[in-house]
Amino acid sequence: MPIDATQPYDEQNIFAKILRGEIPSKKVYEDDFALAFHDINPQAPTHILVIPKGPYVSWDDFSAKAADAEIAGFVRAVGTVARAAGMVAPGYRLLANTGLDAHQEVPHLHVHLFAGRKLGPMLTR
């Protein structure tokens, strides 16, 4: 069910639990600013989620409240994950849903990285 990205951060969301080690994940990368892991319901042959370690609901929340080092570290982590997964040469898609209309399902900022096949047009008309 989509969430309202303007709501306060929920410490009990699934990604917060993954960050605390309460729920396992198939981790592919971790540093001081980000954690990346395989999506449990992949929408492409390669589907990795990258999340910041801080308590941010959405891209809007993150860009307004995160320190410059957090923002730079998170963006660099996304690029590092894509390169390490071999996504750059064939191509990949980044997606960050924010709010109800975009169908954001987890109230913690996360970027989807999709790859492994031709992904087609971005949106259907």
Secondary structure, 3 states (H helix, E strand, C coil): CCCCCCCCCCCCCHHHHHHCCCCCCCEEEECCCEEEEECCCCCCCEEEEEEECCCCCCHHHHHHHCCHHHHHHHHHHHHHHHHHCCCCCCCCEEECCCCCCCCCCCCCCCEEEEECCCCCCCCCC
